[in-house]
């Protein structure tokens, strides 16, 4: 892999843009780093370089941005652009294979048709993203396109995408288990090993999984390109992504470091340049990322959208082969400058959610708000929680945060929920109860096969159950009476919308389990597991009630002044309206302050137009937070929290802390 990186670097162009025969090119990274721009610009360059070849640019992010990135650009004839709707592929899969799935289930369990239908209907909706990526893998295998370029969702969900072969293997293994009993009975009664259409169906699924895994692990056909910024939180997430890709044997040759500031006499620009130099030195001195080819992309004054900007994007890519010389530390400290028109949460509020596109500063504002609430109301205990797939509380607070509640400041307790660990604990409880149940049943029960069927049943739970379990654990903490208000740092927009909708799906799944337990209560003795599900159901009900009570809950939308972020924020607000969630205000973060600096002035002019769009489109309050260094640690977060909710009018009461 190092050899590939050196050859790409010597060629003066990232390997994925060199004349190779890659069939699958995947861009991933923390939200807001420019994955969509990199993917779109790469697709356009590849299509222009090889006009006789066919290309597909596809987005797997639930909050799509490809159309916004292309703007009015009409792609060349050899490039197709697709914002994937996973539900379409799921419905197609169900249409083709529902009868086979039901027959497999009926052969392998003691459940009747109604129960089988209920479980399969509930389980399959969670497979939508799996089926969509399986389709992408099939396109690669069949050479439908010469190369497919994939724009993924932010970090944690990028990792889920890469581990999809593992999830699909579990699902196929469950179906194999259901058929095993039937195969055994055929051999025992008729000495027959003849394979039928169901065996062929599972063989086809198994082959698809193997093909997907083979594509992802083949460096001649696939390349995964992490995109990052030269800052602490982005660096940490990139290290985690690369570590997981290494474990899964997914090839990486290049890493893109986007939005690098130029040399400047402007104090704001010099502050950013100093921070980025520190981040790059940390990358070289404390990580193993230097085994890859590192490519720097400069910050652009205008948003990279449309034909001219996208087609020239890679012209400015430069290899980074050594740590930068340290620039002098700026005289300006990280500071706070806010023009805020967002009201402070009312005294009766018990749940605040910070939501928005990845990389817009949700974590920073959630932390600042938690500290502000605790200081404003001594005696009230605030619980600050991250439920996103890629946690950032530790980096933002500059304190170690674990999955157990820990005090971080007077009146503020924080934790990062490990959703996978929560789900594993539930499965462990289920396995223990199954073991006790099987030990107590009659001899007529076929332990050899029914044991495995029962043990694998939980593998058919809807994906996203782990994240909902995280929310129900938080609700349990809130219900304990120990905390007065919960501040939630949420997943990125598309996945948050799905998460807010999931309680209804999970509730139906729980009801299916409860119906099963009631019907077979004479033989099912899954005491501990049943109690866990009952508690989850109660907490889900409380969560739904809380989300629909504007006197007790609110969602603050966090955005940045770009057109793509504006479109994504509008989607979020539409979803909140549909779900009946109260949105009292928007924070427009990372706004460039007015300046004599040519770069800052150009960015400020562009951002002012977008600010105007926010004010015209959203009829609530819009608070503006100016970019002025990275805000980390309790001191600066507390100052930001005070500024966010003290100012009431744009242009009045701006707070400076130098």
Buried (B, 14 or more C-beta within 10 A) or exposed (E): EEEBBEEBBEBEBBBBBBEBEBBBBBBBBBBBBBBBBBBBBBBBBBBEEBEEBBBBBBBBBBBBBBEBBBBEBEBEEBBBBEBBEBEEBBBEBBEEBBEBBBBBBBBBBEBEEEBBBBBBBBBBBBBBBBBBBBBBBBBBBEEBBBBBBBBBBBBBBBBBBBBBBEBBBEBBBBBBBBBBBBBEBBEEEEEEEEEEEBBEBBEEBBEBBEBBBBBBBBBEBBBBBBBBBBBBBBBBBBBBBBEBBEEBEBBBBBBBBBBBBEEBEBBBBBBBBBBBBBBBBBBBEEBEBBBBBBBBBEBBBEBBBBEEBBBEBBEEBEBBEEBBEEBEEBEBBBBBBBBBBBBBBEEEBBBBBBBBBBBBBBBBBBBBBBBBBBBBBEEEBBBBBBBBBBBBBBBBBBBEBEBEBEEBBEBBBBBBBBBEEBBEEBBEBBEBBBEEBBEEBEEEBBEEBBBBBBBBBBBBBBBBBBBBBBBBBBBBBBEEEEBBBBBBBBBBBBBBBBBBEBBEBBBBBBBBBBEBBEEBEEEBBBEBBBEBBEBBBBBBBBBBEBBEBBEBBBBBBBBBBBBBBBBBBBBBBEBBEEBEBBBBBBBBBBBBBEBEBEBBBBBBEBBEEBBEBBBEEBEBBBBBBBBBBBBBBBBBBBBBBBBBBEBBEBEEEBBEBE
